[in-house]
Amino acid sequence: MTVLDTLLDRSVIPGYTKLGYRLRSRTWPANDPALGALQGKTVVVTGARSGLGKATASGLAALGATVRLVVRDAGKAARALADLRGEIPDATFVLDECDVSDLDAVRRYATQLTQPIHALIHNAGVMPAKRTESPQGHELTLATHVLGPLLLTELLRDQLENGRVILVASGGMYTQPLPTDAEYRDAPYKPATAYARTKRIQVALTPLLATHLAPTFVATMHPGWSQTPGLTSSLPLFTKLTRPLLRTPAEGADTTIWLTATTHALPTGSFWHDRQNRPTHYLNRTRPEPSEVQAIWRYCLDAAGVR
């Protein structure tokens, strides 16, 4: 990590914006995945209707992957599918319907996937304005960002052997400690806090998931600040104030695509931003005790129905 890169990372605003991406990416071409790097491989991308998920699907298909687009509503995603096929006419896209917050839907969906999977990318995200529960009674951001991904990953474990699992987190997780109330029942609900807390859980559980799934490669990344429909609808004022600095979805998705396609040996169980392994804490108050990590790990496995 260079001095400039570290400075960008610690100062947040330049590092998370398009300025950080453009400064760092000057050194990347020599490490870009080769054209056709994913030829003959299947990649599953959740939340692929728009924003980062759609950009991720496009980037992976451009490298030769067959991309399965996992969306909550296939009808609403038809336009996104048409756009992607128009961008890359020779690519293969498959549209799959599954609400990853619904554990029963996840179980049904997993039975449809029987072929080997090179990578499973957990990109689906939500930030409801008020506390909302999944069909199984779990707080919706927890169900979408943690429980559904844990269950889907476990159910596809055999197809993923020696493959890759990538969770898309958020730099907002740096502001939050690991919660003791994972379901957000004990305090007044705040949407941005709920979102950041579950992203903190993703990052905290990544090393444990990597051990659990070995030799499958597991990583979590954060995309910086990218202009997406989700950001606009959830944080309209923030989007308005930062619009000139926001990354494009393709820029935000770059590290996910790179982690999926690179042939470089990378450490499993790590946290990434702009193709660089990053610290998971900058504030002492967010550092959990090992027992706290184990407790949330056990709770999430049990809540997801992973035995």
Order of alpha helices (4+ residues) and beta strands (2+ residues): alpha-alpha-alpha-beta-alpha-beta-alpha-beta-alpha-beta-alpha-beta-alpha-beta-alpha-alpha-alpha-beta-beta-alpha
